[in-house]
Amino acid sequence: MNAPLMKHNPAFLTPEQLRSSFVVRRRDLDIVLRYIRDSTGPSNQHVLVLGSRGMGKTTLVRMLADTVARDPELGARWYPLLFGEESYTVSTIGELWLEAIMHLGDQTGDARWQALHDELRAERDDDRLCARALAQLVGFAEEQGKRILLIIENLHMLLDEQMSKKDAWSLRHTLQNEPRILLLATATSRFGAILDEEQALYEMFATYALEPLDLTECRALWEVVGGVEASERRVRPMQILTGGNPRLLGILASFAAKTSLRHLMENLAQLVDENTDYFKSHLERLPPTERKVYVMLADLWAPSTAREVAEAARMEVNQASALLHRLVGRGAVVEAVVEEGRGRRVRYRLSERLYNVYHLLRRRGAGAARVQSVVDFMVHFYEEDGLAGLLGRIAKEAKGLGPEERTDHLNVIEGILERIRDAKLRRELVDSLIQAGVLSWPDVSEGLKKKLGRVLFVEAARLNREGQSPLAGRLLVMSPGLSIRMLGAALLGASGLWDEAFTAVEQVLSSKVSAVSANVVLDLLVDAVAAGHVDRALTLLEGSPARISFEPLLVALRQIAGQSVQAPPEVLEVASDLVRLIEQQRQAKQQKASDDADASGSPLSAVMTPRRAGKGRAASGK
């Protein structure tokens, strides 16, 4: 059974639902609990949990309150008192303690506290309100024989926007001198009232920052919310897309509970549309000038400098820098110092990565196309069950379509056959397609029928060591079909004829590349780079009109070539995985070449072993 997902209101979960859905942040819970356990003396260590929106602050503090209440030792010493996620009605210190009385009435169900709250609301003098409400709260602690664990969310809003500095000093006095109250608060980031040594709450808190979920945690959350098992390979693109943000990952997991990864990514536009209200409210809370800078940063997409943002927003660099710092303070933007050349530079990006996708899809145009290209690449690179499973789904779907509707399906079937290199698996796939009646469909061309037969022939020729791959490759690259040409290029590359293979690829990339052709191009170029042809592959991609479709691979090739690269974090993460894949294939090719050299000097070995590149950076892949 799937765990319920409360995208924006974890407070709506029952205690049982909260416990069943709390599968990550356990280490964070233990660390924050330690502060509570250690507060046994005449003063308490107040705690501030930091994290951008959606990082799990509300879920964490509510799970902590539940844990304290159920723990025999902690429950005997502490009474958790939870405020709501926002406290918009609080504008004075008196109203803060009045709010505590209201929540105490709600939690205890005792009518006397509700009556007291109604009585205190009539008090117009805030000093008297503060004294009376606080005295009642402390009296409750004495009555229970426990200390109060006061949990207040979004403390930055209360202290920086809603309450006066005088009220902040009053709060400090209480926290310093009243051991029966420990404040556990949350905020999106460090804020003025705790950073400035002249402010009231300077050095009052032990701060604990929530980090993005790692891959293992993302997988655990995905499985609980989606109700299905998932490999890390399947969840990895979701981690990249969401930046390890639990709220956004939960949204994706709930949407994709029983669907394929490919289906999920194709419906990304629908996903962000369903969450438009959330994204719009997030944006509309910002002041106009900050909103402009925020949107410009979303438009740029890649981590950007203050100067780049200023140029996009048509404002002075100093103004853009100041506004970016405000956004960082709100937790809406993340800043990072990066090494560039011989120096260091500060770059900024949105803290909620999925907003970038939302923004660009709403804006459409080239930006949206760029996002879709990265998404398509991720789907291709990370597809969990491989092309064998995909072929079965495509054939099943195509069987129920008319001739005009399944043209793409037939093209994809060709592409899958081109990719499969394992002889036994390839024969099984062809046999399964024949048994499914694909060859009997009236719209299947004679060329495809011959193609299916040729696969078996090529495998048989290869098994018989007749060395037919170069000849087959040269014939196929003459075909008018782009996918067939790419099959020919792949055969030429596998035979070590890389000059001929690159010529064929260049011709294909000069045309509008289909998804099928793009997949084969990607595989071929990865093989080429692993064989030592990084410079040739890089030059080919950089000069191609289809380069945007291969952006992660282009970034990976530039990194291998030792070039300085600036790209969005999602692209950099996928590129780093590609670099590792290429290195693994390069080592495998070297081992195979060594093994072949030790084998009998058959003609087939000479044909099938890729030519070794010369010494140097391109050959080493470094």
Protein Blocks (a to p, Z undefined) as FASTA:
>chain_A
ZZdddfklmmlpcfklmmmmmmghklmmmmmmmmmmmmmbfbdcdddddddehilmmmmm
mmmmmmmmmpmklmmmpccddddfbdfkbcbfklmmmmmmmmmmmmnopaklmmmmmmmm
mpmblklmmmmmmmmmmmmmmmnopacddddehkllmmmmmpcfklmmmmmmmmmmmmkb
ccddddfbdcfklmpmkbmkgokbccdddddddfklmmmmmmmmnopacdfklmmmmmmm
nnopaklmmmmmmmmmmmcfklmmmmmmmmmmmmmmmmmmmmmmpcfklmmmmmmmmmno
pacdfklmmmmnopafklmmmmmmmmmmnopaccddddehjbccdddddfblmlmmmmmm
mngmjllmmmmmmmmmmmmmmomnlmmlmmmmmmmmmmmpcfklmmmmmmmmmmmmmmpm
bfklmmmmmmmmmmnommmpmklcfklmmmmmmmmmmmmmmmnonopmmmmmmmmmmpmb
lklmmmmmmmmmmnopamlmmmmmmmmmmpccdfklmmmmmmmmmmmmmnopammmmmmm
mmpcklmmmmmmmmmmmmmnopacdddfklmmmmmmmmmmmmmmmmmmmmmmmmmmmmcc
dfklmmmmccdddedjklnoZZ
